[in-house]
Amino acid sequence: MNPEDGKLVVLARATRARTGAAQGAALRDLDGRTYAGATVDLPSLKISALGVCIAMAVASASRGAEAAVVLGEVDLDPADLAALGDFAGAGIPVHLGSPSGSITASMSS
């Protein structure tokens, strides 16, 4: 993992720790801007941490993504990879890890 992706780990870990959410995520767009998000789990609204990041990037008129990190206690939903692919295309690296920030797997959209 490159140093820029390491920064995403720090953001995802801090966001998850601050909110106490099941997952924390961070995404870097093509302009180098970063978006951090946590799982939203309300009775009437449920969004994954990566889904929050993707929505923030889209709402900010981002043109795509370079990489993403998802940390947490639950598995990545395949729908999140599909959403990332819809937003940024195929081949975007997604690093998965434990709540402490230890990366355990990597995959692509």
C-alpha positions as CSV (number, residue, x, y, z in Angstrom):
1,M,0.0,0.0,0.0
2,N,1.4,3.4,-0.9
3,P,1.7,6.3,1.6
4,E,-1.3,8.1,0.2
5,D,-3.5,5.0,0.9
6,G,-2.0,4.9,4.4
7,K,-3.5,8.4,5.0
8,L,-6.9,6.9,4.0
9,V,-6.4,4.2,6.8
10,V,-5.8,7.0,9.3
11,L,-8.9,8.9,8.2
12,A,-11.1,5.7,8.2
13,R,-9.8,4.6,11.6
14,A,-10.4,8.0,13.2
15,T,-13.9,8.4,11.7
16,R,-14.9,4.9,13.0
17,A,-13.4,5.5,16.4
18,R,-15.1,8.9,16.8
19,T,-18.5,7.7,15.8
20,G,-18.4,4.2,17.3
21,A,-19.9,2.9,14.0
22,A,-19.5,-0.6,12.6
23,Q,-17.3,0.6,9.8
24,G,-15.2,3.6,8.9
25,A,-14.2,4.4,5.4
26,A,-12.2,6.9,3.4
27,L,-12.0,7.6,-0.3
28,R,-9.5,9.7,-2.4
29,D,-10.8,11.2,-5.6
30,L,-8.9,12.0,-8.8
31,D,-8.2,15.5,-7.6
32,G,-6.6,14.3,-4.3
33,R,-9.6,15.3,-2.1
34,T,-10.5,12.8,0.6
35,Y,-13.9,11.9,2.0
36,A,-14.3,10.0,5.3
37,G,-17.5,8.4,6.4
38,A,-19.0,6.0,9.0
39,T,-21.9,3.5,8.8
40,V,-25.3,5.2,9.2
41,D,-27.7,2.8,11.0
42,L,-30.9,4.6,11.8
43,P,-34.3,3.0,11.8
44,S,-35.3,4.8,8.6
45,L,-31.8,5.2,6.9
46,K,-29.0,2.6,6.5
47,I,-25.9,3.5,4.5
48,S,-22.5,1.8,4.6
49,A,-19.4,3.8,5.4
50,L,-18.1,3.4,1.8
51,G,-21.6,4.4,0.6
52,V,-21.3,7.6,2.6
53,C,-17.9,8.4,1.0
54,I,-19.2,7.7,-2.5
55,A,-22.3,9.9,-1.9
56,M,-20.1,12.7,-0.6
57,A,-17.8,12.5,-3.6
58,V,-20.7,12.5,-6.0
59,A,-22.3,15.5,-4.2
60,S,-19.0,17.3,-4.5
61,A,-18.9,16.8,-8.3
62,S,-15.9,14.5,-8.1
63,R,-14.9,13.0,-11.4
64,G,-13.8,9.6,-10.0
65,A,-11.8,7.8,-7.4
66,E,-8.2,6.6,-7.0
67,A,-8.5,4.4,-3.9
68,A,-10.7,3.6,-0.9
69,V,-10.2,2.0,2.6
70,V,-12.9,0.3,4.7
71,L,-12.2,-0.7,8.3
72,G,-14.6,-2.5,10.6
73,E,-16.1,-5.5,12.1
74,V,-18.4,-6.4,9.3
75,D,-17.7,-7.6,5.7
76,L,-17.8,-5.3,2.7
77,D,-21.2,-5.5,1.0
78,P,-20.8,-6.4,-2.7
79,A,-23.2,-3.6,-3.4
80,D,-20.6,-1.2,-2.2
81,L,-18.1,-2.4,-4.8
82,A,-20.8,-2.1,-7.4
83,A,-21.5,1.5,-6.4
84,L,-17.8,2.3,-6.5
85,G,-17.7,0.8,-10.0
86,D,-20.7,2.8,-11.1
87,F,-19.1,6.0,-9.8
88,A,-15.5,5.5,-10.7
89,G,-15.2,2.6,-13.1
90,A,-13.5,-0.8,-12.7
91,G,-10.1,-1.3,-11.1
92,I,-10.3,1.1,-8.2
93,P,-8.4,-0.5,-5.3
94,V,-10.3,-1.0,-2.0
95,H,-8.2,-2.0,1.0
96,L,-10.1,-3.8,3.8
97,G,-9.0,-4.0,7.4
98,S,-9.7,-4.4,11.1
99,P,-11.0,-1.6,13.3
100,S,-7.4,-1.0,14.5
101,G,-6.3,-0.2,10.9
102,S,-4.5,-3.4,10.0
103,I,-5.1,-4.1,6.4
104,T,-6.2,-7.7,5.8
105,A,-7.2,-7.7,2.1
106,S,-7.4,-5.7,-1.0
107,M,-9.7,-5.9,-4.0
108,S,-10.8,-3.8,-6.9
109,S,-14.1,-2.3,-8.0
